[in-house]
Amino acid sequence: MEELLTTNSWLIWLILLWTLPWKGVALWRAARKNDLGWFIAILILNTLAILEIVYIFAFSKRKKKGGTASKQV
């Protein structure tokens, strides 16, 4: 296993460069929305950014504020 990692260290870097930005954005959104369950899951589980992408695009959508906005002239 160690030989596999040392000969393919570029793969580790590629995975790291792929997952860190997604994890950062997902954690930031979860924290802003007070989604503690999602925050913990994203922080602990390593899913090659699949969980993070699902959260960002499916579960973190902000609900639009209700009511109609009146324009001031």
mmCIF file of the N, C-alpha and C atoms, coordinates in Angstrom:
data_MODEL
# 
_entry.id   MODEL 
# 
loop_
_atom_site.group_PDB 
_atom_site.id 
_atom_site.type_symbol 
_atom_site.label_atom_id 
_atom_site.label_alt_id 
_atom_site.label_comp_id 
_atom_site.label_asym_id 
_atom_site.label_entity_id 
_atom_site.label_seq_id 
_atom_site.pdbx_PDB_ins_code 
_atom_site.Cartn_x 
_atom_site.Cartn_y 
_atom_site.Cartn_z 
_atom_site.occupancy 
_atom_site.B_iso_or_equiv 
_atom_site.pdbx_formal_charge 
_atom_site.auth_seq_id 
_atom_site.auth_comp_id 
_atom_site.auth_asym_id 
_atom_site.auth_atom_id 
_atom_site.pdbx_PDB_model_num 
ATOM 1   N N  . MET A 1 1  ? 0.830   -1.201 0.000  1.00 0.00 ? 1  MET A N  1 
ATOM 2   C CA . MET A 1 1  ? 0.000   0.000  0.000  1.00 0.00 ? 1  MET A CA 1 
ATOM 3   C C  . MET A 1 1  ? 0.872   1.261  0.000  1.00 0.00 ? 1  MET A C  1 
ATOM 4   N N  . GLU A 1 2  ? 1.928   1.206  0.790  1.00 0.00 ? 2  GLU A N  1 
ATOM 5   C CA . GLU A 1 2  ? 2.810   2.375  0.864  1.00 0.00 ? 2  GLU A CA 1 
ATOM 6   C C  . GLU A 1 2  ? 3.449   2.656  -0.490 1.00 0.00 ? 2  GLU A C  1 
ATOM 7   N N  . GLU A 1 3  ? 3.812   1.607  -1.199 1.00 0.00 ? 3  GLU A N  1 
ATOM 8   C CA . GLU A 1 3  ? 4.415   1.771  -2.520 1.00 0.00 ? 3  GLU A CA 1 
ATOM 9   C C  . GLU A 1 3  ? 3.430   2.412  -3.493 1.00 0.00 ? 3  GLU A C  1 
ATOM 10  N N  . LEU A 1 4  ? 2.175   2.001  -3.393 1.00 0.00 ? 4  LEU A N  1 
ATOM 11  C CA . LEU A 1 4  ? 1.139   2.574  -4.241 1.00 0.00 ? 4  LEU A CA 1 
ATOM 12  C C  . LEU A 1 4  ? 1.000   4.077  -4.007 1.00 0.00 ? 4  LEU A C  1 
ATOM 13  N N  . LEU A 1 5  ? 1.048   4.480  -2.747 1.00 0.00 ? 5  LEU A N  1 
ATOM 14  C CA . LEU A 1 5  ? 0.919   5.899  -2.420 1.00 0.00 ? 5  LEU A CA 1 
ATOM 15  C C  . LEU A 1 5  ? 2.147   6.696  -2.830 1.00 0.00 ? 5  LEU A C  1 
ATOM 16  N N  . THR A 1 6  ? 3.319   6.140  -2.671 1.00 0.00 ? 6  THR A N  1 
ATOM 17  C CA . THR A 1 6  ? 4.524   6.898  -3.020 1.00 0.00 ? 6  THR A CA 1 
ATOM 18  C C  . THR A 1 6  ? 4.708   7.004  -4.526 1.00 0.00 ? 6  THR A C  1 
ATOM 19  N N  . THR A 1 7  ? 4.316   5.981  -5.269 1.00 0.00 ? 7  THR A N  1 
ATOM 20  C CA . THR A 1 7  ? 4.469   6.059  -6.721 1.00 0.00 ? 7  THR A CA 1 
ATOM 21  C C  . THR A 1 7  ? 3.358   6.864  -7.370 1.00 0.00 ? 7  THR A C  1 
ATOM 22  N N  . ASN A 1 8  ? 2.243   7.011  -6.685 1.00 0.00 ? 8  ASN A N  1 
ATOM 23  C CA . ASN A 1 8  ? 1.114   7.768  -7.233 1.00 0.00 ? 8  ASN A CA 1 
ATOM 24  C C  . ASN A 1 8  ? 0.759   8.957  -6.346 1.00 0.00 ? 8  ASN A C  1 
ATOM 25  N N  . SER A 1 9  ? 1.773   9.652  -5.860 1.00 0.00 ? 9  SER A N  1 
ATOM 26  C CA . SER A 1 9  ? 1.498   10.788 -4.974 1.00 0.00 ? 9  SER A CA 1 
ATOM 27  C C  . SER A 1 9  ? 0.722   11.889 -5.693 1.00 0.00 ? 9  SER A C  1 
ATOM 28  N N  . TRP A 1 10 ? 0.844   11.958 -7.005 1.00 0.00 ? 10 TRP A N  1 
ATOM 29  C CA . TRP A 1 10 ? 0.096   12.955 -7.784 1.00 0.00 ? 10 TRP A CA 1 
ATOM 30  C C  . TRP A 1 10 ? -1.401  12.732 -7.626 1.00 0.00 ? 10 TRP A C  1 
ATOM 31  N N  . LEU A 1 11 ? -1.803  11.461 -7.455 1.00 0.00 ? 11 LEU A N  1 
ATOM 32  C CA . LEU A 1 11 ? -3.221  11.149 -7.284 1.00 0.00 ? 11 LEU A CA 1 
ATOM 33  C C  . LEU A 1 11 ? -3.745  11.708 -5.963 1.00 0.00 ? 11 LEU A C  1 
ATOM 34  N N  . ILE A 1 12 ? -2.936  11.607 -4.933 1.00 0.00 ? 12 ILE A N  1 
ATOM 35  C CA . ILE A 1 12 ? -3.313  12.162 -3.629 1.00 0.00 ? 12 ILE A CA 1 
ATOM 36  C C  . ILE A 1 12 ? -3.498  13.673 -3.746 1.00 0.00 ? 12 ILE A C  1 
ATOM 37  N N  . TRP A 1 13 ? -2.573  14.340 -4.413 1.00 0.00 ? 13 TRP A N  1 
ATOM 38  C CA . TRP A 1 13 ? -2.663  15.794 -4.580 1.00 0.00 ? 13 TRP A CA 1 
ATOM 39  C C  . TRP A 1 13 ? -3.878  16.179 -5.412 1.00 0.00 ? 13 TRP A C  1 
ATOM 40  N N  . LEU A 1 14 ? -4.158  15.403 -6.440 1.00 0.00 ? 14 LEU A N  1 
ATOM 41  C CA . LEU A 1 14 ? -5.321  15.674 -7.274 1.00 0.00 ? 14 LEU A CA 1 
ATOM 42  C C  . LEU A 1 14 ? -6.619  15.544 -6.476 1.00 0.00 ? 14 LEU A C  1 
ATOM 43  N N  . ILE A 1 15 ? -6.711  14.501 -5.680 1.00 0.00 ? 15 ILE A N  1 
ATOM 44  C CA . ILE A 1 15 ? -7.895  14.310 -4.831 1.00 0.00 ? 15 ILE A CA 1 
ATOM 45  C C  . ILE A 1 15 ? -8.013  15.445 -3.833 1.00 0.00 ? 15 ILE A C  1 
ATOM 46  N N  . LEU A 1 16 ? -6.903  15.836 -3.239 1.00 0.00 ? 16 LEU A N  1 
ATOM 47  C CA . LEU A 1 16 ? -6.907  16.934 -2.269 1.00 0.00 ? 16 LEU A CA 1 
ATOM 48  C C  . LEU A 1 16 ? -7.353  18.243 -2.915 1.00 0.00 ? 16 LEU A C  1 
ATOM 49  N N  . LEU A 1 17 ? -6.814  18.529 -4.100 1.00 0.00 ? 17 LEU A N  1 
ATOM 50  C CA . LEU A 1 17 ? -7.194  19.763 -4.800 1.00 0.00 ? 17 LEU A CA 1 
ATOM 51  C C  . LEU A 1 17 ? -8.657  19.746 -5.238 1.00 0.00 ? 17 LEU A C  1 
ATOM 52  N N  . TRP A 1 18 ? -9.202  18.575 -5.477 1.00 0.00 ? 18 TRP A N  1 
ATOM 53  C CA . TRP A 1 18 ? -10.608 18.453 -5.864 1.00 0.00 ? 18 TRP A CA 1 
ATOM 54  C C  . TRP A 1 18 ? -11.529 18.615 -4.654 1.00 0.00 ? 18 TRP A C  1 
ATOM 55  N N  . THR A 1 19 ? -11.208 17.976 -3.534 1.00 0.00 ? 19 THR A N  1 
ATOM 56  C CA . THR A 1 19 ? -12.134 17.922 -2.401 1.00 0.00 ? 19 THR A CA 1 
ATOM 57  C C  . THR A 1 19 ? -12.099 19.153 -1.499 1.00 0.00 ? 19 THR A C  1 
ATOM 58  N N  . LEU A 1 20 ? -10.943 19.754 -1.302 1.00 0.00 ? 20 LEU A N  1 
ATOM 59  C CA . LEU A 1 20 ? -10.856 20.864 -0.345 1.00 0.00 ? 20 LEU A CA 1 
ATOM 60  C C  . LEU A 1 20 ? -11.748 22.060 -0.686 1.00 0.00 ? 20 LEU A C  1 
ATOM 61  N N  . PRO A 1 21 ? -11.776 22.530 -1.911 1.00 0.00 ? 21 PRO A N  1 
ATOM 62  C CA . PRO A 1 21 ? -12.674 23.659 -2.196 1.00 0.00 ? 21 PRO A CA 1 
ATOM 63  C C  . PRO A 1 21 ? -14.149 23.300 -1.987 1.00 0.00 ? 21 PRO A C  1 
ATOM 64  N N  . TRP A 1 22 ? -14.558 22.113 -2.418 1.00 0.00 ? 22 TRP A N  1 
ATOM 65  C CA . TRP A 1 22 ? -15.947 21.695 -2.224 1.00 0.00 ? 22 TRP A CA 1 
ATOM 66  C C  . TRP A 1 22 ? -16.278 21.593 -0.740 1.00 0.00 ? 22 TRP A C  1 
ATOM 67  N N  . LYS A 1 23 ? -15.387 20.993 0.028  1.00 0.00 ? 23 LYS A N  1 
ATOM 68  C CA . LYS A 1 23 ? -15.612 20.839 1.464  1.00 0.00 ? 23 LYS A CA 1 
ATOM 69  C C  . LYS A 1 23 ? -15.691 22.211 2.136  1.00 0.00 ? 23 LYS A C  1 
ATOM 70  N N  . GLY A 1 24 ? -14.829 23.118 1.740  1.00 0.00 ? 24 GLY A N  1 
ATOM 71  C CA . GLY A 1 24 ? -14.848 24.454 2.325  1.00 0.00 ? 24 GLY A CA 1 
ATOM 72  C C  . GLY A 1 24 ? -16.148 25.188 2.060  1.00 0.00 ? 24 GLY A C  1 
ATOM 73  N N  . VAL A 1 25 ? -16.619 25.160 0.831  1.00 0.00 ? 25 VAL A N  1 
ATOM 74  C CA . VAL A 1 25 ? -17.873 25.844 0.487  1.00 0.00 ? 25 VAL A CA 1 
ATOM 75  C C  . VAL A 1 25 ? -19.048 25.193 1.202  1.00 0.00 ? 25 VAL A C  1 
ATOM 76  N N  . ALA A 1 26 ? -19.087 23.861 1.216  1.00 0.00 ? 26 ALA A N  1 
ATOM 77  C CA . ALA A 1 26 ? -20.196 23.163 1.863  1.00 0.00 ? 26 ALA A CA 1 
ATOM 78  C C  . ALA A 1 26 ? -20.207 23.423 3.366  1.00 0.00 ? 26 ALA A C  1 
ATOM 79  N N  . LEU A 1 27 ? -19.053 23.394 4.004  1.00 0.00 ? 27 LEU A N  1 
ATOM 80  C CA . LEU A 1 27 ? -18.992 23.681 5.439  1.00 0.00 ? 27 LEU A CA 1 
ATOM 81  C C  . LEU A 1 27 ? -19.404 25.115 5.731  1.00 0.00 ? 27 LEU A C  1 
ATOM 82  N N  . TRP A 1 28 ? -18.983 26.034 4.896  1.00 0.00 ? 28 TRP A N  1 
ATOM 83  C CA . TRP A 1 28 ? -19.336 27.442 5.084  1.00 0.00 ? 28 TRP A CA 1 
ATOM 84  C C  . TRP A 1 28 ? -20.861 27.623 4.984  1.00 0.00 ? 28 TRP A C  1 
ATOM 85  N N  . ARG A 1 29 ? -21.467 27.022 3.955  1.00 0.00 ? 29 ARG A N  1 
ATOM 86  C CA . ARG A 1 29 ? -22.915 27.151 3.792  1.00 0.00 ? 29 ARG A CA 1 
ATOM 87  C C  . ARG A 1 29 ? -23.671 26.489 4.934  1.00 0.00 ? 29 ARG A C  1 
ATOM 88  N N  . ALA A 1 30 ? -23.215 25.320 5.361  1.00 0.00 ? 30 ALA A N  1 
ATOM 89  C CA . ALA A 1 30 ? -23.876 24.624 6.458  1.00 0.00 ? 30 ALA A CA 1 
ATOM 90  C C  . ALA A 1 30 ? -23.787 25.437 7.748  1.00 0.00 ? 30 ALA A C  1 
ATOM 91  N N  . ALA A 1 31 ? -22.651 26.059 7.975  1.00 0.00 ? 31 ALA A N  1 
ATOM 92  C CA . ALA A 1 31 ? -22.490 26.885 9.173  1.00 0.00 ? 31 ALA A CA 1 
ATOM 93  C C  . ALA A 1 31 ? -23.382 28.121 9.109  1.00 0.00 ? 31 ALA A C  1 
ATOM 94  N N  . ARG A 1 32 ? -23.466 28.753 7.957  1.00 0.00 ? 32 ARG A N  1 
ATOM 95  C CA . ARG A 1 32 ? -24.301 29.947 7.801  1.00 0.00 ? 32 ARG A CA 1 
ATOM 96  C C  . ARG A 1 32 ? -25.784 29.651 7.991  1.00 0.00 ? 32 ARG A C  1 
ATOM 97  N N  . LYS A 1 33 ? -26.204 28.432 7.621  1.00 0.00 ? 33 LYS A N  1 
ATOM 98  C CA . LYS A 1 33 ? -27.605 28.043 7.727  1.00 0.00 ? 33 LYS A CA 1 
ATOM 99  C C  . LYS A 1 33 ? -27.913 27.328 9.038  1.00 0.00 ? 33 LYS A C  1 
ATOM 100 N N  . ASN A 1 34 ? -26.923 27.200 9.908  1.00 0.00 ? 34 ASN A N  1 
ATOM 101 C CA . ASN A 1 34 ? -27.073 26.474 11.172 1.00 0.00 ? 34 ASN A CA 1 
ATOM 102 C C  . ASN A 1 34 ? -27.534 25.038 10.968 1.00 0.00 ? 34 ASN A C  1 
ATOM 103 N N  . ASP A 1 35 ? -27.023 24.389 9.930  1.00 0.00 ? 35 ASP A N  1 
ATOM 104 C CA . ASP A 1 35 ? -27.306 22.983 9.659  1.00 0.00 ? 35 ASP A CA 1 
ATOM 105 C C  . ASP A 1 35 ? -26.247 22.125 10.351 1.00 0.00 ? 35 ASP A C  1 
ATOM 106 N N  . LEU A 1 36 ? -26.424 21.924 11.652 1.00 0.00 ? 36 LEU A N  1 
ATOM 107 C CA . LEU A 1 36 ? -25.412 21.224 12.439 1.00 0.00 ? 36 LEU A CA 1 
ATOM 108 C C  . LEU A 1 36 ? -25.203 19.793 11.967 1.00 0.00 ? 36 LEU A C  1 
ATOM 109 N N  . GLY A 1 37 ? -26.277 19.084 11.643 1.00 0.00 ? 37 GLY A N  1 
ATOM 110 C CA . GLY A 1 37 ? -26.156 17.704 11.180 1.00 0.00 ? 37 GLY A CA 1 
ATOM 111 C C  . GLY A 1 37 ? -25.346 17.605 9.901  1.00 0.00 ? 37 GLY A C  1 
ATOM 112 N N  . TRP A 1 38 ? -25.656 18.482 8.947  1.00 0.00 ? 38 TRP A N  1 
ATOM 113 C CA . TRP A 1 38 ? -24.910 18.499 7.691  1.00 0.00 ? 38 TRP A CA 1 
ATOM 114 C C  . TRP A 1 38 ? -23.462 18.896 7.944  1.00 0.00 ? 38 TRP A C  1 
ATOM 115 N N  . PHE A 1 39 ? -23.247 19.884 8.799  1.00 0.00 ? 39 PHE A N  1 
ATOM 116 C CA . PHE A 1 39 ? -21.887 20.337 9.086  1.00 0.00 ? 39 PHE A CA 1 
ATOM 117 C C  . PHE A 1 39 ? -21.041 19.190 9.608  1.00 0.00 ? 39 PHE A C  1 
ATOM 118 N N  . ILE A 1 40 ? -21.563 18.441 10.567 1.00 0.00 ? 40 ILE A N  1 
ATOM 119 C CA . ILE A 1 40 ? -20.819 17.329 11.162 1.00 0.00 ? 40 ILE A CA 1 
ATOM 120 C C  . ILE A 1 40 ? -20.571 16.231 10.126 1.00 0.00 ? 40 ILE A C  1 
ATOM 121 N N  . ALA A 1 41 ? -21.606 15.902 9.344  1.00 0.00 ? 41 ALA A N  1 
ATOM 122 C CA . ALA A 1 41 ? -21.452 14.853 8.331  1.00 0.00 ? 41 ALA A CA 1 
ATOM 123 C C  . ALA A 1 41 ? -20.393 15.232 7.303  1.00 0.00 ? 41 ALA A C  1 
ATOM 124 N N  . ILE A 1 42 ? -20.440 16.464 6.829  1.00 0.00 ? 42 ILE A N  1 
ATOM 125 C CA . ILE A 1 42 ? -19.471 16.914 5.825  1.00 0.00 ? 42 ILE A CA 1 
ATOM 126 C C  . ILE A 1 42 ? -18.066 16.969 6.412  1.00 0.00 ? 42 ILE A C  1 
ATOM 127 N N  . LEU A 1 43 ? -17.966 17.380 7.657  1.00 0.00 ? 43 LEU A N  1 
ATOM 128 C CA . LEU A 1 43 ? -16.662 17.478 8.310  1.00 0.00 ? 43 LEU A CA 1 
ATOM 129 C C  . LEU A 1 43 ? -16.019 16.107 8.507  1.00 0.00 ? 43 LEU A C  1 
ATOM 130 N N  . ILE A 1 44 ? -16.819 15.115 8.880  1.00 0.00 ? 44 ILE A N  1 
ATOM 131 C CA . ILE A 1 44 ? -16.276 13.802 9.240  1.00 0.00 ? 44 ILE A CA 1 
ATOM 132 C C  . ILE A 1 44 ? -16.132 12.866 8.044  1.00 0.00 ? 44 ILE A C  1 
ATOM 133 N N  . LEU A 1 45 ? -17.140 12.829 7.177  1.00 0.00 ? 45 LEU A N  1 
ATOM 134 C CA . LEU A 1 45 ? -17.134 11.860 6.083  1.00 0.00 ? 45 LEU A CA 1 
ATOM 135 C C  . LEU A 1 45 ? -16.310 12.359 4.899  1.00 0.00 ? 45 LEU A C  1 
ATOM 136 N N  . ASN A 1 46 ? -15.527 11.475 4.349  1.00 0.00 ? 46 ASN A N  1 
ATOM 137 C CA . ASN A 1 46 ? -14.750 11.787 3.145  1.00 0.00 ? 46 ASN A CA 1 
ATOM 138 C C  . ASN A 1 46 ? -15.343 10.995 1.989  1.00 0.00 ? 46 ASN A C  1 
ATOM 139 N N  . THR A 1 47 ? -16.042 11.681 1.105  1.00 0.00 ? 47 THR A N  1 
ATOM 140 C CA . THR A 1 47 ? -16.743 11.019 0.009  1.00 0.00 ? 47 THR A CA 1 
ATOM 141 C C  . THR A 1 47 ? -16.269 11.526 -1.347 1.00 0.00 ? 47 THR A C  1 
ATOM 142 N N  . LEU A 1 48 ? -15.038 11.985 -1.424 1.00 0.00 ? 48 LEU A N  1 
ATOM 143 C CA . LEU A 1 48 ? -14.481 12.555 -2.650 1.00 0.00 ? 48 LEU A CA 1 
ATOM 144 C C  . LEU A 1 48 ? -15.359 13.673 -3.188 1.00 0.00 ? 48 LEU A C  1 
ATOM 145 N N  . ALA A 1 49 ? -15.910 14.449 -2.297 1.00 0.00 ? 49 ALA A N  1 
ATOM 146 C CA . ALA A 1 49 ? -16.699 15.657 -2.573 1.00 0.00 ? 49 ALA A CA 1 
ATOM 147 C C  . ALA A 1 49 ? -18.115 15.367 -3.056 1.00 0.00 ? 49 ALA A C  1 
ATOM 148 N N  . ILE A 1 50 ? -18.535 14.110 -3.091 1.00 0.00 ? 50 ILE A N  1 
ATOM 149 C CA . ILE A 1 50 ? -19.897 13.809 -3.537 1.00 0.00 ? 50 ILE A CA 1 
ATOM 150 C C  . ILE A 1 50 ? -20.913 14.371 -2.552 1.00 0.00 ? 50 ILE A C  1 
ATOM 151 N N  . LEU A 1 51 ? -20.735 14.111 -1.268 1.00 0.00 ? 51 LEU A N  1 
ATOM 152 C CA . LEU A 1 51 ? -21.663 14.619 -0.259 1.00 0.00 ? 51 LEU A CA 1 
ATOM 153 C C  . LEU A 1 51 ? -21.683 16.148 -0.260 1.00 0.00 ? 51 LEU A C  1 
ATOM 154 N N  . GLU A 1 52 ? -20.529 16.758 -0.409 1.00 0.00 ? 52 GLU A N  1 
ATOM 155 C CA . GLU A 1 52 ? -20.444 18.210 -0.411 1.00 0.00 ? 52 GLU A CA 1 
ATOM 156 C C  . GLU A 1 52 ? -21.194 18.810 -1.598 1.00 0.00 ? 52 GLU A C  1 
ATOM 157 N N  . ILE A 1 53 ? -21.020 18.217 -2.772 1.00 0.00 ? 53 ILE A N  1 
ATOM 158 C CA . ILE A 1 53 ? -21.687 18.721 -3.973 1.00 0.00 ? 53 ILE A CA 1 
ATOM 159 C C  . ILE A 1 53 ? -23.200 18.566 -3.853 1.00 0.00 ? 53 ILE A C  1 
ATOM 160 N N  . VAL A 1 54 ? -23.644 17.422 -3.329 1.00 0.00 ? 54 VAL A N  1 
ATOM 161 C CA . VAL A 1 54 ? -25.085 17.202 -3.134 1.00 0.00 ? 54 VAL A CA 1 
ATOM 162 C C  . VAL A 1 54 ? -25.647 18.250 -2.183 1.00 0.00 ? 54 VAL A C  1 
ATOM 163 N N  . TYR A 1 55 ? -24.936 18.504 -1.082 1.00 0.00 ? 55 TYR A N  1 
ATOM 164 C CA . TYR A 1 55 ? -25.417 19.513 -0.132 1.00 0.00 ? 55 TYR A CA 1 
ATOM 165 C C  . TYR A 1 55 ? -25.478 20.900 -0.776 1.00 0.00 ? 55 TYR A C  1 
ATOM 166 N N  . ILE A 1 56 ? -24.431 21.289 -1.472 1.00 0.00 ? 56 ILE A N  1 
ATOM 167 C CA . ILE A 1 56 ? -24.369 22.627 -2.063 1.00 0.00 ? 56 ILE A CA 1 
ATOM 168 C C  . ILE A 1 56 ? -25.509 22.851 -3.050 1.00 0.00 ? 56 ILE A C  1 
ATOM 169 N N  . PHE A 1 57 ? -25.736 21.885 -3.933 1.00 0.00 ? 57 PHE A N  1 
ATOM 170 C CA . PHE A 1 57 ? -26.698 22.100 -5.008 1.00 0.00 ? 57 PHE A CA 1 
ATOM 171 C C  . PHE A 1 57 ? -28.121 21.649 -4.690 1.00 0.00 ? 57 PHE A C  1 
ATOM 172 N N  . ALA A 1 58 ? -28.309 20.797 -3.701 1.00 0.00 ? 58 ALA A N  1 
ATOM 173 C CA . ALA A 1 58 ? -29.653 20.293 -3.433 1.00 0.00 ? 58 ALA A CA 1 
ATOM 174 C C  . ALA A 1 58 ? -30.220 20.751 -2.092 1.00 0.00 ? 58 ALA A C  1 
ATOM 175 N N  . PHE A 1 59 ? -29.414 20.777 -1.051 1.00 0.00 ? 59 PHE A N  1 
ATOM 176 C CA . PHE A 1 59 ? -29.952 21.016 0.281  1.00 0.00 ? 59 PHE A CA 1 
ATOM 177 C C  . PHE A 1 59 ? -29.660 22.393 0.850  1.00 0.00 ? 59 PHE A C  1 
ATOM 178 N N  . SER A 1 60 ? -28.747 23.147 0.283  1.00 0.00 ? 60 SER A N  1 
ATOM 179 C CA . SER A 1 60 ? -28.400 24.433 0.888  1.00 0.00 ? 60 SER A CA 1 
ATOM 180 C C  . SER A 1 60 ? -29.060 25.612 0.194  1.00 0.00 ? 60 SER A C  1 
ATOM 181 N N  . LYS A 1 61 ? -29.961 25.347 -0.708 1.00 0.00 ? 61 LYS A N  1 
ATOM 182 C CA . LYS A 1 61 ? -30.637 26.452 -1.401 1.00 0.00 ? 61 LYS A CA 1 
ATOM 183 C C  . LYS A 1 61 ? -31.406 27.281 -0.381 1.00 0.00 ? 61 LYS A C  1 
ATOM 184 N N  . ARG A 1 62 ? -31.161 28.552 -0.413 1.00 0.00 ? 62 ARG A N  1 
ATOM 185 C CA . ARG A 1 62 ? -31.871 29.463 0.494  1.00 0.00 ? 62 ARG A CA 1 
ATOM 186 C C  . ARG A 1 62 ? -33.269 29.693 -0.036 1.00 0.00 ? 62 ARG A C  1 
ATOM 187 N N  . LYS A 1 63 ? -34.207 29.691 0.879  1.00 0.00 ? 63 LYS A N  1 
ATOM 188 C CA . LYS A 1 63 ? -35.582 29.983 0.494  1.00 0.00 ? 63 LYS A CA 1 
ATOM 189 C C  . LYS A 1 63 ? -35.712 31.487 0.321  1.00 0.00 ? 63 LYS A C  1 
ATOM 190 N N  . LYS A 1 64 ? -36.401 31.868 -0.735 1.00 0.00 ? 64 LYS A N  1 
ATOM 191 C CA . LYS A 1 64 ? -36.599 33.290 -0.990 1.00 0.00 ? 64 LYS A CA 1 
ATOM 192 C C  . LYS A 1 64 ? -37.582 33.848 0.021  1.00 0.00 ? 64 LYS A C  1 
ATOM 193 N N  . LYS A 1 65 ? -37.354 35.077 0.402  1.00 0.00 ? 65 LYS A N  1 
ATOM 194 C CA . LYS A 1 65 ? -38.239 35.724 1.364  1.00 0.00 ? 65 LYS A CA 1 
ATOM 195 C C  . LYS A 1 65 ? -39.591 35.956 0.722  1.00 0.00 ? 65 LYS A C  1 
ATOM 196 N N  . GLY A 1 66 ? -40.623 35.690 1.468  1.00 0.00 ? 66 GLY A N  1 
ATOM 197 C CA . GLY A 1 66 ? -41.977 35.844 0.952  1.00 0.00 ? 66 GLY A CA 1 
ATOM 198 C C  . GLY A 1 66 ? -42.389 37.306 0.872  1.00 0.00 ? 66 GLY A C  1 
ATOM 199 N N  . GLY A 1 67 ? -43.509 37.537 0.227  1.00 0.00 ? 67 GLY A N  1 
ATOM 200 C CA . GLY A 1 67 ? -44.017 38.898 0.106  1.00 0.00 ? 67 GLY A CA 1 
ATOM 201 C C  . GLY A 1 67 ? -43.550 39.555 -1.163 1.00 0.00 ? 67 GLY A C  1 
ATOM 202 N N  . THR A 1 68 ? -44.148 40.642 -1.463 1.00 0.00 ? 68 THR A N  1 
ATOM 203 C CA . THR A 1 68 ? -43.766 41.390 -2.659 1.00 0.00 ? 68 THR A CA 1 
ATOM 204 C C  . THR A 1 68 ? -42.975 42.613 -2.232 1.00 0.00 ? 68 THR A C  1 
ATOM 205 N N  . ALA A 1 69 ? -42.015 42.917 -3.002 1.00 0.00 ? 69 ALA A N  1 
ATOM 206 C CA . ALA A 1 69 ? -41.179 44.077 -2.714 1.00 0.00 ? 69 ALA A CA 1 
ATOM 207 C C  . ALA A 1 69 ? -41.780 45.285 -3.414 1.00 0.00 ? 69 ALA A C  1 
ATOM 208 N N  . SER A 1 70 ? -41.868 46.371 -2.681 1.00 0.00 ? 70 SER A N  1 
ATOM 209 C CA . SER A 1 70 ? -42.390 47.596 -3.297 1.00 0.00 ? 70 SER A CA 1 
ATOM 210 C C  . SER A 1 70 ? -41.222 48.490 -3.661 1.00 0.00 ? 70 SER A C  1 
ATOM 211 N N  . LYS A 1 71 ? -41.326 49.076 -4.820 1.00 0.00 ? 71 LYS A N  1 
ATOM 212 C CA . LYS A 1 71 ? -40.269 49.968 -5.280 1.00 0.00 ? 71 LYS A CA 1 
ATOM 213 C C  . LYS A 1 71 ? -40.552 51.366 -4.783 1.00 0.00 ? 71 LYS A C  1 
ATOM 214 N N  . GLN A 1 72 ? -39.513 52.020 -4.337 1.00 0.00 ? 72 GLN A N  1 
ATOM 215 C CA . GLN A 1 72 ? -39.654 53.425 -3.944 1.00 0.00 ? 72 GLN A CA 1 
ATOM 216 C C  . GLN A 1 72 ? -39.153 54.277 -5.076 1.00 0.00 ? 72 GLN A C  1 
ATOM 217 N N  . VAL A 1 73 ? -39.926 55.277 -5.440 1.00 0.00 ? 73 VAL A N  1 
ATOM 218 C CA . VAL A 1 73 ? -39.543 56.150 -6.540 1.00 0.00 ? 73 VAL A CA 1 
ATOM 219 C C  . VAL A 1 73 ? -39.097 57.471 -6.022 1.00 0.00 ? 73 VAL A C  1 
# 
